[in-house]
Structure formats: C-alpha cells, structure tokens
Amino acid sequence: MIVTEKLSKVLSDLMKTGAIESSVIASRDGLLMVSYMQKGDDETFAAMSATMLGAAETASTELEKGVPDRVIVESNDGKLIAVGAGPKALVVVLTPADAGLGLMLVELGKAADEIKRILN
C-alpha cells in the first residue's frame, strides 16, 4: 500500500469517531497530503492550520513552556483541533461546537502516532 493510501485510511478511520465534519493531514510547511473536507478549500485549510500550529509551537517554546500537544480553536460554530504528527506532518479536524473533546483527543492522538509511523 502506498503512503497516500495509508494516510487516507488513517483519516477514514478518524472520521468514524463521530462528530468530525472535516479533516486533513498536511506537511509541517502546509502542503496538503490527504483530506476529507465537506466544504471549503482543503489546500488553504491545510496551509493555515500548519501556520497556526507552527506559530503556537514557536511561541510556547520561546516562553520555555515546551512544545504544545495541540491547538484548539473554539467558535460559536465549531472547533478546530490541530495536532502535530511527528516532525513531518500534522492532522487537523473540524467539529461542531457541541462536540465532546475527550474521545476526540484520544483518537486524534492515535491518528497522529500512526501518521508519524507511516511517514518515518
């Protein structure tokens, strides 16, 4: 199985978690690898998510607080959760505003570990 197929399987499995509306796997520099987007431009979403996570990691490291596990953006209309998946990638999901975070964060962590394994 080629890398893209393996990454697509990770996203497909992640989408089964439940409340995920859209998801992407992107490179750390924002290039789209695979996506399941209901609406919007997946390439722009991947690029902006990588920029956001990179900025959070830089700020946190500069403040000597270590590298953050994730970035969560909450609005009235939903949540965006970005998680680093090793040095090469990140995984990002969009959920409804009322989605619970517990199971979502566990499954995102598992997906990030699998992505890291696939890309190494």
N, CA and C atoms as a LAMMPS dump frame, in Angstrom:
ITEM: TIMESTEP
0
ITEM: NUMBER OF ATOMS
360
ITEM: BOX BOUNDS ff ff ff
-5.0000000000000000e+02 5.0000000000000000e+02
-5.0000000000000000e+02 5.0000000000000000e+02
-5.0000000000000000e+02 5.0000000000000000e+02
ITEM: ATOMS id mol type element x y z
1 1 1 N 0.855 -1.184 0
2 1 2 C 0 0 0
3 1 3 C 0.899 1.245 0
4 2 1 N 0.589 2.197 -0.863
5 2 2 C 1.406 3.402 -0.934
6 2 3 C 1.074 4.343 0.223
7 3 1 N 1.965 5.291 0.478
8 3 2 C 1.84 6.196 1.622
9 3 3 C 0.51 6.947 1.6
10 4 1 N 0.111 7.474 0.45
11 4 2 C -1.133 8.239 0.372
12 4 3 C -2.33 7.378 0.758
13 5 1 N -2.332 6.122 0.333
14 5 2 C -3.431 5.215 0.689
15 5 3 C -3.45 4.95 2.19
16 6 1 N -2.281 4.786 2.786
17 6 2 C -2.198 4.562 4.232
18 6 3 C -2.702 5.778 5.003
19 7 1 N -2.304 6.978 4.563
20 7 2 C -2.762 8.201 5.218
21 7 3 C -4.268 8.395 5.044
22 8 1 N -4.784 8.067 3.865
23 8 2 C -6.227 8.155 3.635
24 8 3 C -6.981 7.218 4.564
25 9 1 N -6.425 6.043 4.803
26 9 2 C -7.056 5.075 5.719
27 9 3 C -7.087 5.637 7.135
28 10 1 N -6.002 6.306 7.562
29 10 2 C -5.97 6.913 8.895
30 10 3 C -7.091 7.942 9.025
31 11 1 N -7.253 8.809 8.006
32 11 2 C -8.317 9.821 8.059
33 11 3 C -9.689 9.178 8.005
34 12 1 N -9.842 8.178 7.174
35 12 2 C -11.126 7.484 7.077
36 12 3 C -11.521 6.891 8.425
37 13 1 N -10.58 6.253 9.095
38 13 2 C -10.84 5.681 10.422
39 13 3 C -11.161 6.784 11.434
40 14 1 N -10.433 7.895 11.349
41 14 2 C -10.656 9.016 12.263
42 14 3 C -12.056 9.61 12.072
43 15 1 N -12.502 9.698 10.825
44 15 2 C -13.829 10.248 10.538
45 15 3 C -14.932 9.407 11.182
46 16 1 N -14.673 8.142 11.433
47 16 2 C -15.655 7.252 12.062
48 16 3 C -15.822 7.548 13.55
49 17 1 N -14.94 8.379 14.106
50 17 2 C -15.016 8.725 15.521
51 17 3 C -16.358 9.357 15.859
52 18 1 N -16.931 10.041 14.914
53 18 2 C -18.244 10.629 15.175
54 18 3 C -18.355 12.047 14.707
55 19 1 N -18.185 12.976 15.596
56 19 2 C -18.533 14.368 15.355
57 19 3 C -17.576 15.133 14.442
58 20 1 N -16.704 14.462 13.746
59 20 2 C -15.77 15.167 12.857
60 20 3 C -16.464 15.504 11.544
61 21 1 N -16.426 16.774 11.178
62 21 2 C -17.036 17.226 9.927
63 21 3 C -16.046 17.185 8.774
64 22 1 N -14.808 17.559 9.033
65 22 2 C -13.769 17.601 8.012
66 22 3 C -12.433 17.309 8.665
67 23 1 N -11.489 16.816 7.862
68 23 2 C -10.156 16.545 8.404
69 23 3 C -9.121 16.595 7.287
70 24 1 N -7.898 16.925 7.677
71 24 2 C -6.78 16.931 6.724
72 24 3 C -5.521 16.423 7.413
73 25 1 N -4.644 15.873 6.603
74 25 2 C -3.264 15.624 7.005
75 25 3 C -2.424 16.49 6.082
76 26 1 N -1.538 17.267 6.683
77 26 2 C -0.7 18.189 5.915
78 26 3 C 0.746 18.065 6.372
79 27 1 N 1.638 18.498 5.507
80 27 2 C 3.042 18.573 5.9
81 27 3 C 3.212 19.745 6.847
82 28 1 N 4.307 19.771 7.57
83 28 2 C 4.566 20.862 8.517
84 28 3 C 4.652 22.218 7.823
85 29 1 N 4.99 22.229 6.525
86 29 2 C 5.034 23.509 5.816
87 29 3 C 3.721 23.815 5.095
88 30 1 N 2.668 23.05 5.398
89 30 2 C 1.335 23.382 4.941
90 30 3 C 0.879 22.773 3.636
91 31 1 N 1.647 21.835 3.096
92 31 2 C 1.219 21.192 1.856
93 31 3 C 0.247 20.063 2.167
94 32 1 N -0.867 20.055 1.473
95 32 2 C -1.91 19.063 1.687
96 32 3 C -1.423 17.677 1.291
97 33 1 N -1.654 16.698 2.169
98 33 2 C -1.335 15.309 1.85
99 33 3 C -2.61 14.544 1.494
100 34 1 N -3.575 14.541 2.408
101 34 2 C -4.885 13.927 2.156
102 34 3 C -5.943 14.721 2.908
103 35 1 N -7.199 14.646 2.437
104 35 2 C -8.251 15.388 3.119
105 35 3 C -9.615 14.747 2.929
106 36 1 N -10.484 15.05 3.877
107 36 2 C -11.917 14.774 3.79
108 36 3 C -12.607 16.064 4.209
109 37 1 N -12.853 16.93 3.238
110 37 2 C -13.45 18.236 3.518
111 37 3 C -14.885 18.247 3.018
112 38 1 N -15.824 18.685 3.875
113 38 2 C -17.214 18.829 3.454
114 38 3 C -17.416 20.108 2.652
115 39 1 N -16.706 21.171 3.053
116 39 2 C -16.798 22.431 2.321
117 39 3 C -15.523 23.214 2.562
118 40 1 N -15.267 24.167 1.712
119 40 2 C -14.055 24.973 1.845
120 40 3 C -12.916 24.417 1.014
121 41 1 N -11.857 25.178 0.964
122 41 2 C -10.669 24.84 0.179
123 41 3 C -9.698 24.067 1.061
124 42 1 N -9.508 22.786 0.773
125 42 2 C -8.664 21.959 1.628
126 42 3 C -7.194 22.387 1.605
127 43 1 N -6.719 22.907 0.487
128 43 2 C -5.316 23.338 0.428
129 43 3 C -5.081 24.576 1.298
130 44 1 N -5.994 25.52 1.26
131 44 2 C -5.879 26.71 2.106
132 44 3 C -6.02 26.325 3.571
133 45 1 N -6.962 25.445 3.883
134 45 2 C -7.162 24.975 5.246
135 45 3 C -5.896 24.306 5.778
136 46 1 N -5.262 23.475 4.976
137 46 2 C -4.029 22.797 5.384
138 46 3 C -2.916 23.816 5.648
139 47 1 N -2.756 24.775 4.74
140 47 2 C -1.698 25.78 4.885
141 47 3 C -1.892 26.642 6.126
142 48 1 N -3.119 27.118 6.348
143 48 2 C -3.392 27.975 7.505
144 48 3 C -3.274 27.208 8.817
145 49 1 N -3.673 25.952 8.823
146 49 2 C -3.562 25.125 10.028
147 49 3 C -2.103 24.884 10.392
148 50 1 N -1.274 24.621 9.383
149 50 2 C 0.154 24.413 9.629
150 50 3 C 0.797 25.686 10.169
151 51 1 N 0.403 26.834 9.627
152 51 2 C 0.92 28.117 10.109
153 51 3 C 0.518 28.342 11.561
154 52 1 N -0.745 28.06 11.876
155 52 2 C -1.257 28.249 13.235
156 52 3 C -0.522 27.347 14.233
157 53 1 N -0.389 26.071 13.908
158 53 2 C 0.285 25.145 14.814
159 53 3 C 1.763 25.514 14.961
160 54 1 N 2.402 25.878 13.864
161 54 2 C 3.805 26.286 13.927
162 54 3 C 4.017 27.516 14.783
163 55 1 N 3.117 28.497 14.659
164 55 2 C 3.213 29.712 15.475
165 55 3 C 3.023 29.387 16.956
166 56 1 N 2.068 28.517 17.26
167 56 2 C 1.835 28.124 18.66
168 56 3 C 3.051 27.397 19.228
169 57 1 N 3.654 26.531 18.431
170 57 2 C 4.842 25.805 18.884
171 57 3 C 6.006 26.759 19.119
172 58 1 N 6.202 27.719 18.225
173 58 2 C 7.281 28.692 18.379
174 58 3 C 7.064 29.547 19.618
175 59 1 N 5.853 30.055 19.787
176 59 2 C 5.557 30.91 20.941
177 59 3 C 5.739 30.146 22.247
178 60 1 N 5.23 28.948 22.316
179 60 2 C 5.315 28.15 23.537
180 60 3 C 6.763 27.8 23.876
181 61 1 N 7.534 27.466 22.863
182 61 2 C 8.942 27.139 23.075
183 61 3 C 9.729 28.368 23.53
184 62 1 N 9.459 29.51 22.906
185 62 2 C 10.138 30.752 23.291
186 62 3 C 9.848 31.119 24.745
187 63 1 N 8.667 30.788 25.223
188 63 2 C 8.282 31.081 26.599
189 63 3 C 8.687 29.959 27.555
190 64 1 N 9.471 29.033 27.032
191 64 2 C 10.002 27.904 27.807
192 64 3 C 8.905 27.061 28.44
193 65 1 N 7.831 26.854 27.684
194 65 2 C 6.723 26.016 28.146
195 65 3 C 6.66 24.698 27.39
196 66 1 N 7.677 24.419 26.582
197 66 2 C 7.703 23.171 25.825
198 66 3 C 6.841 23.242 24.58
199 67 1 N 6.839 22.157 23.847
200 67 2 C 6.065 22.083 22.614
201 67 3 C 4.631 21.678 22.954
202 68 1 N 3.632 22.439 22.494
203 68 2 C 2.242 22.097 22.809
204 68 3 C 1.816 20.796 22.129
205 69 1 N 0.93 20.05 22.788
206 69 2 C 0.402 18.811 22.218
207 69 3 C -0.571 19.093 21.086
208 70 1 N -1.296 20.203 21.206
209 70 2 C -2.328 20.513 20.227
210 70 3 C -2.715 21.983 20.324
211 71 1 N -3.402 22.453 19.297
212 71 2 C -4.007 23.78 19.309
213 71 3 C -5.498 23.572 19.075
214 72 1 N -6.316 24.17 19.923
215 72 2 C -7.767 24.077 19.786
216 72 3 C -8.325 25.485 19.625
217 73 1 N -9.077 25.698 18.558
218 73 2 C -9.733 26.97 18.308
219 73 3 C -11.235 26.72 18.413
220 74 1 N -11.889 27.456 19.304
221 74 2 C -13.325 27.276 19.504
222 74 3 C -14.07 28.527 19.069
223 75 1 N -15.165 28.327 18.349
224 75 2 C -16.05 29.43 17.972
225 75 3 C -17.486 28.99 18.225
226 76 1 N -18.416 29.891 18.002
227 76 2 C -19.826 29.544 18.169
228 76 3 C -20.269 28.454 17.198
229 77 1 N -19.575 28.348 16.066
230 77 2 C -19.985 27.41 15.018
231 77 3 C -19.205 26.103 15.004
232 78 1 N -18.132 26 15.787
233 78 2 C -17.385 24.753 15.764
234 78 3 C -16.039 24.843 16.436
235 79 1 N -15.326 23.732 16.367
236 79 2 C -13.983 23.633 16.923
237 79 3 C -13.027 23.159 15.841
238 80 1 N -11.828 23.705 15.862
239 80 2 C -10.747 23.273 15.003
240 80 3 C -9.659 22.743 15.93
241 81 1 N -9.21 21.527 15.706
242 81 2 C -8.182 20.929 16.548
243 81 3 C -7.025 20.496 15.653
244 82 1 N -5.844 21.02 15.918
245 82 2 C -4.643 20.682 15.157
246 82 3 C -3.655 19.981 16.08
247 83 1 N -3.148 18.833 15.62
248 83 2 C -2.225 18.03 16.415
249 83 3 C -1.004 17.706 15.56
250 84 1 N 0.188 17.912 16.118
251 84 2 C 1.397 17.534 15.422
252 84 3 C 1.484 16.022 15.303
253 85 1 N 1.961 15.566 14.141
254 85 2 C 2.12 14.135 13.89
255 85 3 C 3.582 13.878 13.534
256 86 1 N 4.449 14.144 14.495
257 86 2 C 5.882 13.997 14.256
258 86 3 C 6.454 15.215 13.564
259 87 1 N 7.712 15.109 13.14
260 87 2 C 8.395 16.261 12.551
261 87 3 C 7.967 16.584 11.123
262 88 1 N 7.201 15.697 10.492
263 88 2 C 6.871 15.885 9.082
264 88 3 C 5.43 16.299 8.805
265 89 1 N 4.52 16.119 9.765
266 89 2 C 3.108 16.301 9.431
267 89 3 C 2.283 16.778 10.619
268 90 1 N 1.025 17.117 10.317
269 90 2 C 0.032 17.43 11.329
270 90 3 C -1.311 16.915 10.836
271 91 1 N -2.198 16.677 11.784
272 91 2 C -3.558 16.267 11.462
273 91 3 C -4.493 17.287 12.091
274 92 1 N -5.515 17.695 11.325
275 92 2 C -6.428 18.741 11.773
276 92 3 C -7.858 18.276 11.528
277 93 1 N -8.738 18.541 12.498
278 93 2 C -10.151 18.201 12.33
279 93 3 C -11.023 19.405 12.652
280 94 1 N -12.192 19.431 12.034
281 94 2 C -13.239 20.402 12.344
282 94 3 C -14.415 19.635 12.926
283 95 1 N -14.985 20.154 14.018
284 95 2 C -16.12 19.509 14.664
285 95 3 C -17.214 20.542 14.924
286 96 1 N -18.423 20.091 15.19
287 96 2 C -19.456 21.028 15.631
288 96 3 C -19.074 21.629 16.985
289 97 1 N -19.672 22.755 17.318
290 97 2 C -19.349 23.449 18.574
291 97 3 C -19.656 22.595 19.797
292 98 1 N -20.674 21.755 19.715
293 98 2 C -21.075 20.967 20.878
294 98 3 C -20.389 19.605 20.977
295 99 1 N -19.441 19.338 20.113
296 99 2 C -18.74 18.048 20.136
297 99 3 C -17.902 17.916 21.41
298 100 1 N -17.954 16.751 22.017
299 100 2 C -17.128 16.48 23.188
300 100 3 C -15.68 16.282 22.788
301 101 1 N -14.77 16.715 23.627
302 101 2 C -13.354 16.639 23.29
303 101 3 C -12.663 15.357 23.762
304 102 1 N -13.18 14.692 24.782
305 102 2 C -12.491 13.55 25.368
306 102 3 C -12.08 12.484 24.374
307 103 1 N -13.059 11.795 23.796
308 103 2 C -12.781 10.729 22.828
309 103 3 C -12.064 11.287 21.61
310 104 1 N -12.443 12.493 21.197
311 104 2 C -11.838 13.114 20.017
312 104 3 C -10.323 13.263 20.188
313 105 1 N -9.893 13.749 21.353
314 105 2 C -8.461 13.95 21.59
315 105 3 C -7.713 12.624 21.67
316 106 1 N -8.34 11.604 22.247
317 106 2 C -7.721 10.279 22.303
318 106 3 C -7.516 9.74 20.887
319 107 1 N -8.562 9.818 20.071
320 107 2 C -8.481 9.293 18.706
321 107 3 C -7.535 10.123 17.835
322 108 1 N -7.506 11.434 18.046
323 108 2 C -6.55 12.272 17.316
324 108 3 C -5.115 11.904 17.68
325 109 1 N -4.867 11.626 18.952
326 109 2 C -3.539 11.206 19.38
327 109 3 C -3.124 9.906 18.72
328 110 1 N -4.035 8.963 18.649
329 110 2 C -3.747 7.679 17.987
330 110 3 C -3.466 7.888 16.503
331 111 1 N -4.282 8.744 15.865
332 111 2 C -4.085 9.028 14.447
333 111 3 C -2.732 9.698 14.209
334 112 1 N -2.374 10.646 15.066
335 112 2 C -1.084 11.341 14.927
336 112 3 C 0.075 10.348 15.062
337 113 1 N -0.029 9.423 16.007
338 113 2 C 1.018 8.406 16.175
339 113 3 C 1.134 7.53 14.934
340 114 1 N -0.002 7.151 14.358
341 114 2 C 0.004 6.301 13.158
342 114 3 C 0.584 7.061 11.959
343 115 1 N 0.239 8.328 11.82
344 115 2 C 0.784 9.151 10.728
345 115 3 C 2.297 9.249 10.866
346 116 1 N 2.755 9.511 12.075
347 116 2 C 4.198 9.591 12.334
348 116 3 C 4.896 8.299 11.946
349 117 1 N 4.277 7.163 12.305
350 117 2 C 4.845 5.851 11.974
351 117 3 C 4.911 5.649 10.462
352 118 1 N 3.837 6.011 9.759
353 118 2 C 3.775 5.835 8.306
354 118 3 C 4.846 6.669 7.61
355 119 1 N 5.067 7.89 8.078
356 119 2 C 5.985 8.809 7.388
357 119 3 C 7.451 8.617 7.769
358 120 1 N 7.716 7.816 8.777
359 120 2 C 9.121 7.579 9.17
360 120 3 C 9.679 6.32 8.552
